[in-house]
Amino acid sequence: MVAQRVRTVEISGIRRMFEAAPPNSVNLGLGEPDFEPPAEVVEAMCAAVRDGMNHYGPSAGLVALRDKVAERYRDRDRRTTRENVIITGSGSEALMVTALALYDPGSEVLVPNPGFVLYGPDARLVGATPVPYSLTPRRRYWPDFEELERLVTPRTRAIVVNSPSNPTGGLFPSGTVDRIVDFADRHHLTIVSDEVYDEIVYDGPFASFWGRTDRVVIVNSFSKTLAMTGWRIGFLVAPRALAADLNKMHYHIMACPPTPAQVAVLAGLANGHTAIRAMVAEFAARRDLVVRGLRRIPGVAVVPPAGAFYAFPSFSWPRSSQEVAEALLKRGVITTPGDAFGSLGAGHLRLSFAASRANLERGLDILRAYATEEATA
Ligand SMILES: Cc1ncc(COP(=O)(O)O)c(C=O)c1O
């Protein structure tokens, strides 16, 4: 007999759907950059492995890397030091560590709807209840504060925020960040801010939650910025006492983050800026291409994504997002049904622009042809 909690979560069925795609399909379903890590980072990884950096390291991560991350966060709060930073084995692990450290059985946690797929399940796995709050295109995917006030109860422990957002591409302006901080402070909530797309921003500036309140945990990752999703390396930034508690949970999950990947990331943070800038510039060009293309398709509307690498168009056809995604799959383009990210993702598709411009054009052509069929059906 397995524990009850196993039944509270499911593995997403989306992958299985992708496997049914015809050969040569255009893949607009990817949740990771279609780039390789910067060359100097790859070199540093190979050298680290060759030079014997293949052993356990400190649980909270290599001091040099924690110092480097702290330095980067000092523009948000001058007092940031390595004591605030825990290197993790990915943003996903950082999210689970946060759930373990913050939520009790019976706690409620405000989570975005639509939002990244792990927030709700992580809460459930520790016995807490996720309470979805709405993000709608009408409000440019910014929270509705009146709704937040209605959803909060004495059991609410935290609010999870994600700007820039997967799947919506929404980006909170500084004023919205301040209002969320004020809301959380008034209700004694901790803000769990998932900032994994903080460097992939088109209509900035990006506004971090770090440095605005003492009740915050920043979840971040090197996966997207350094195009190293398979290396599994991320980090947490939190007030010192909380960071020590997060580290205790992290130690019990994975003892320490991977040593060679940390050495390689250090090289990336020192020298990878040009490659990161080039990747973000390419994403920006693709964002424009996708928004222009979607605006020419009847029955489709889109709020231009301000960050991350996803567009989240809505469609007006009387079909579920699963049905539309399946119809597109048969025609040779892989998309993600919007309701995979929560009930308010119904009537939407997520299109990733981690695909070449040529493939994005092909994908948009297929979507346009399908829209024409729907219009004449
Ligand atoms: C919003 C968001 N948070 C966290 C993650 C987790 O990233 P990783 O576990 O690769 O660091 C992802 C990955 O898709 C994401 O989109």
The ligand as an ORCA input file, in Angstrom:
! r2SCAN-3c Opt
* xyz 0 1
  C       7.469     28.863    -13.815
  C       8.445     27.760    -13.660
  N       8.963     27.531    -12.445
  C       9.844     26.548    -12.220
  C      10.238     25.715    -13.248
  C      11.190     24.605    -12.927
  O      12.395     24.708    -13.595
  P      13.626     23.761    -13.245
  O      13.136     22.682    -12.364
  O      14.138     23.258    -14.549
  O      14.619     24.653    -12.564
  C       9.710     25.907    -14.539
  C      10.047     24.999    -15.649
  O       9.371     24.901    -16.642
  C       8.792     26.959    -14.745
  O       8.268     27.193    -15.950
*
